[in-house]
Amino acid sequence: MKKEINVGLLGAGVVGGGVLIVLEKNADDIAKKVGCPIKVSKILIKSLAETPEEFKGKYDFTENADDILNDPEIDIVIELMGREHPAKEYISQALSNKKSVITANKDVVAKYGAELFALAAENNVDFMFEAAVGGGIPIIRPLKNCLASNKITSILGIINGTTNYMLTKMSKENMSYGDALAEAQAKGYAESDPTADVGGLDAARKIAILASIGFNTRVDLDDVYVEGIDHLELCDIEYARDLGYAIKLLGVAKNHKDNGISAAVYPVMLPLEHPLAAINDVFNAIFVTGDAVGDAMFVGRGAGRLPTASAVCGDVIDVARNIIHNSTGRISCTCFEEKHLCALENIMAPCYMRLHVQDKPGVLAAIAAAFGAQGVSLKNVIQKEVLIKDSTAELVVITHDVSEYNLRMAIQTLKALPAVDEVCSVIRVENQVME
Amino acid sequence: MKKEINVGLLGAGVVGGGVLIVLEKNADDIAKKVGCPIKVSKILIKSLAETPEEFKGKYDFTENADDILNDPEIDIVIELMGREHPAKEYISQALSNKKSVITANKDVVAKYGAELFALAAENNVDFMFEAAVGGGIPIIRPLKNCLASNKITSILGIINGTTNYMLTKMSKENMSYGDALAEAQAKGYAESDPTADVGGLDAARKIAILASIGFNTRVDLDDVYVEGIDHLELCDIEYARDLGYAIKLLGVAKNHKDNGISAAVYPVMLPLEHPLAAINDVFNAIFVTGDAVGDAMFVGRGAGRLPTASAVCGDVIDVARNIIHNSTGRISCTCFEEKHLCALENIMAPCYMRLHVQDKPGVLAAIAAAFGAQGVSLKNVIQKEVLIKDSTAELVVITHDVSEYNLRMAIQTLKALPAVDEVCSVIRVENQVME
């Protein structure tokens, strides 16, 4: 039996510091659960001069990654530096040196997961990343273990807290997109360059990871169709509410059976009765549907120092138990399926569309005919008595199920109509509720 | 490397049949995830004459438990017979014979968990029961793994689907208690004798299990204070709604720090903004608070053939991976804390109370004084213009935080007042929302 498990930590920033706090605060309980103490034996920081005050003198800091990556006494390396490089190279080196690796780095997992999993398997060690998706929410391990007997049919996730905060502000306080973004930045939820959040890239990395696990095939970032919330207008959120929907930025991964799988990020109109519609502020939630379990949902904080540390330290405990039982590498990559992507054009969904049209007799008939010509049938039509400018009215429609291909053709046709001034917004609708 | 993992199944009823369906339907994927096929080699049923038609000729059935429990080829025993006996004896025998055991039997786990865990540890095998609480919802494994680095401070659970269905019907359709029960029985959600569900015993077993895991100490069924929904009246649900609350039957486990822990089942008034308030029909949800993760919630189907089978088969995959890696017994009992129960009298909570009082001047003052004498301060007071009978009015109050002791003293005082005809109902209030 080992006397202690030695951990090397790469990065002592927000999350790294959280890991130190949790491992120290709950050290006794963790030791009892694992069977021996967990010791953080070395910490990599950029400059010793910048050693965080709160941890000074309590740990052994170094500026040289090799001190950790090549130390034969270190069993587990936790990578919390962020960004792709040199994080990926350090993870590779640690795995090659037969150390198990834990990371919260979704960029690296989404891009280099296949390579790193192979390296972990080759060296018979663990590679875990519970914190990479959904922060503190247990979702990777439940998918890999608890729900492993299911064929997963769909995963819908609110997996970006920044945009969920902004959409909540827009929806509950009628705040404009710009004001909501400014407030998110003021609160530290959004970075000064918010592109990765509002553009959907952050969520895309996470849904690629979830889809890979859920569908047992390697879904790359390039496979994910991405649309952000930067084009959303407050009036769309208000129309949605009037129609009984909330707008959420979702990661959407679906198994279309014989048509293959798809992964995407885009704003979705969800019925207010859908459990995801009630997830507000910075909270994240992942809604999973499997052929045995039916619908299940996991909710919690998707970011933040201690919630993310909770997930990282859960991985530490899991790996430590594997080390003690000589069973690292117990669960390796489960991407055993050949990838079969469903072409975006073939994906069916109802759709919300807001148009500016001329306020003249016969216009509605012309628009309805344009939809009809593409086989698109309409479920709701609202024409508000809002004059945008002289002789222009605002028209909102929700279609029944339509393929992305037919939808695009319909939009082209509409744009060519003299009666249509502008197709202002197009938002997909998800009508499924919890079953 | 093993060629296959052999499973013996005790019971082929609703859930047992579900396990057979899932293991067969997804056999290929499961074999790839585990590393070798899972084979159900023998099934115990009461009488061969009653072999379920759907499985006839496909499996080897027996009426003799020893054919499974003593078969050296069988690696895993799944117990799905229900009730305490002989399930507990069969589980013991299997563990003693060095077979890992998986069960969905909350009665056995709640009552004999300590003994069975010790036996599993002694024989270095696994004892798993993900399906015993929350059906298909991953909750046991997330508590034991993903959230293991947290000190859990509270667990609130909607863990009985029958009563949640009834409360939903009462709340959404203004159905009476009796009608809601009749409908639950007609739909097969409630048994002909519904006592264990509506009286809270079923939920009590589950919260005892969750509290034991969450607080790392053995919480017995006797430690759980139990109150069901059988005394709830429709008007309480209506008052609650008017005041911005939903009434849910909750399992409530709390860590009161130096005052010890508590576990209870009772109806709770939850603010409508609380995520648990939106969990309706037969759905279950467990709301966990930890010192690192903050609040997290797990939602899904708490019962039913395939959802429960999903949890059981997840355990099968986990145990099978342990068998292949020679690491059964990897996680054993984590009840290493000495039990320190918080006396019910010391537990603080706000409280809703409905009274029938005489409709005379000075009565409200007398009642307020009676509360005040016990140090109970009032947050809301509603006197409806509903005359119950001549000169009697209905009064509803919500108190600020009050200890159970002071509450009981106040009720005694109130009952002794000539102006008070009846204390009709007392319901605890939970004001915490997601943080």
Contacts between the chains, C-beta under 8 A, distances in Angstrom:
chain1	res1	chain2	res2	distance
A	18	B	292	7.5
A	22	B	149	5.3
A	22	B	150	7.8
A	22	B	292	4.9
A	23	B	149	7.3
A	25	B	151	7.9
A	25	B	291	7.3
A	26	B	149	5.9
A	26	B	150	7.1
A	26	B	151	5.9
A	26	B	291	7.5
A	26	B	292	7.9
A	29	B	151	6.9
A	29	B	216	6.6
A	30	B	148	7.3
A	30	B	149	6.0
A	32	B	216	7.6
A	32	B	334	7.3
A	32	B	336	4.7
A	33	B	148	5.5
A	33	B	216	8.0
A	33	B	334	5.5
A	130	B	146	6.3
A	136	B	292	7.2
A	136	B	293	4.0
A	136	B	294	6.7
A	136	B	296	6.5
A	137	B	296	6.0
A	138	B	138	7.2
A	138	B	142	4.1
A	138	B	145	7.7
A	138	B	146	3.4
A	138	B	147	6.7
A	138	B	296	7.3
A	138	B	298	8.0
A	141	B	141	7.2
A	141	B	142	7.2
A	141	B	145	6.0
A	141	B	146	5.3
A	142	B	138	4.1
A	142	B	141	7.1
A	142	B	142	6.3
A	142	B	146	7.6
A	145	B	138	7.7
A	145	B	141	6.0
A	145	B	314	5.9
A	145	B	317	7.0
A	145	B	318	5.6
A	146	B	130	6.3
A	146	B	138	3.5
A	146	B	141	5.3
A	146	B	142	7.6
A	146	B	310	7.9
A	146	B	311	6.8
A	146	B	314	4.3
A	147	B	138	6.7
A	147	B	310	6.6
A	147	B	314	6.3
A	148	B	30	7.3
A	148	B	33	5.6
A	148	B	313	7.8
A	148	B	314	5.6
A	148	B	317	4.6
A	148	B	318	8.0
A	149	B	22	5.2
A	149	B	23	7.3
A	149	B	26	5.9
A	149	B	30	6.0
A	149	B	309	7.7
A	149	B	310	5.9
A	149	B	313	3.3
A	149	B	314	5.6
A	149	B	316	7.2
A	149	B	317	6.1
A	150	B	22	7.8
A	150	B	26	7.1
A	150	B	310	5.7
A	151	B	25	7.9
A	151	B	26	5.9
A	151	B	29	6.9
A	216	B	29	6.6
A	216	B	32	7.6
A	275	B	278	6.7
A	275	B	279	8.0
A	275	B	299	6.4
A	278	B	275	6.7
A	278	B	278	5.2
A	279	B	275	8.0
A	283	B	434	6.7
A	290	B	310	6.5
A	291	B	25	7.3
A	291	B	26	7.5
A	291	B	306	7.6
A	292	B	18	7.5
A	292	B	22	4.9
A	292	B	26	7.8
A	292	B	136	7.2
A	292	B	306	4.5
A	292	B	307	6.7
A	292	B	309	5.7
A	292	B	310	3.7
A	292	B	313	7.1
A	293	B	136	4.0
A	293	B	300	6.3
A	293	B	301	7.0
A	293	B	306	7.3
A	293	B	307	5.2
A	293	B	310	3.9
A	293	B	311	7.7
A	294	B	136	6.8
A	294	B	300	7.0
A	294	B	301	5.1
A	294	B	304	7.6
A	294	B	306	7.1
A	294	B	307	5.6
A	295	B	300	6.5
A	295	B	301	7.4
A	296	B	136	6.5
A	296	B	137	6.0
A	296	B	138	7.3
A	296	B	298	7.5
A	296	B	299	6.4
A	296	B	300	3.6
A	296	B	301	7.7
A	297	B	297	7.6
A	297	B	298	7.6
A	297	B	299	4.1
A	297	B	300	6.9
A	298	B	138	8.0
A	298	B	296	7.5
A	298	B	297	7.6
A	298	B	298	6.0
A	298	B	299	7.7
A	299	B	275	6.4
A	299	B	296	6.4
A	299	B	297	4.1
A	299	B	298	7.7
A	299	B	299	7.2
A	299	B	434	7.9
A	300	B	293	6.3
A	300	B	294	6.9
A	300	B	295	6.5
A	300	B	296	3.6
A	300	B	297	6.9
A	301	B	293	7.0
A	301	B	294	5.1
A	301	B	295	7.5
A	301	B	296	7.7
A	304	B	294	7.6
A	306	B	291	7.6
A	306	B	292	4.4
A	306	B	293	7.3
A	306	B	294	7.1
A	307	B	292	6.7
A	307	B	293	5.2
A	307	B	294	5.5
A	309	B	149	7.7
A	309	B	292	5.7
A	310	B	146	7.9
A	310	B	147	6.6
A	310	B	149	5.9
A	310	B	150	5.7
A	310	B	290	6.5
A	310	B	292	3.7
A	310	B	293	3.9
A	311	B	146	6.8
A	311	B	293	7.7
A	313	B	148	7.8
A	313	B	149	3.3
A	313	B	292	7.1
A	314	B	145	5.9
A	314	B	146	4.3
A	314	B	147	6.3
A	314	B	148	5.6
A	314	B	149	5.6
A	316	B	149	7.1
A	317	B	145	7.0
A	317	B	148	4.6
A	317	B	149	6.1
A	318	B	145	5.6
A	318	B	148	8.0
A	321	B	330	5.5
A	321	B	331	6.4
A	322	B	327	7.3
A	322	B	330	7.6
A	325	B	325	7.6
A	325	B	326	7.8
A	325	B	327	3.9
A	325	B	329	7.8
A	325	B	330	4.9
A	326	B	325	7.8
A	326	B	326	7.2
A	326	B	327	7.0
A	327	B	322	7.3
A	327	B	325	3.9
A	327	B	326	7.0
A	327	B	327	3.6
A	327	B	330	6.7
A	329	B	325	7.8
A	330	B	321	5.5
A	330	B	322	7.6
A	330	B	325	4.9
A	330	B	327	6.7
A	331	B	321	6.4
A	334	B	32	7.3
A	334	B	33	5.5
A	336	B	32	4.7
A	434	B	283	6.7
A	434	B	299	7.9
